[in-house]
Amino acid sequence: MNAAALLRILRRRATKLGLRHEEIEAKGSHLKVRHGAGQTVVPLHRGDMPNGTYRAILRQLGLTEADLGD
């Protein structure tokens, strides 16, 4: 999954569930994001992000892949 798609899913999920979603600051090619009670940094690189990075972002936000499919 690429960063733009992940951010789009997180925004839609926040709107649907009434959660707080803030894209706080961008520094270089990274964006700090608060989603619900979690906070993480999303790399804004081209192409798909590595699976480990994707899973780490979800873990830091307290989400699972199933949560994104809602």
RAHU-V187266 format. One line per field, one symbol per residue. ss: DSSP state (H for helix, E for strand, L for the rest). phi: phi as a letter, one per 40 degrees, with the letter a starting at -180 (. if undefined). psi: psi as a letter, one per 30 degrees, with the letter a starting at -180 (. if undefined). A space follows every 10 residues. Layout:
ss->???
phi->???
psi->???
//
This chain:
ss->LLHHHHHHHH HHHHHHHLLL EEEEEEELLE EEEEELLEEE EEELLLLLLL HHHHHHHHHH HLLLHHHHLL
phi->.ccccccccc cccccccgcc bbbcabbgbb bcbbbgcbaa bbcbccgccd dccdcccccc cgbbcccccc
psi->kleeeeeeee eeeeeefhlk jkjelkjbhk kkkkjbflkl kkkhllaklk eeeeeeeeef fhlleeeff.
//
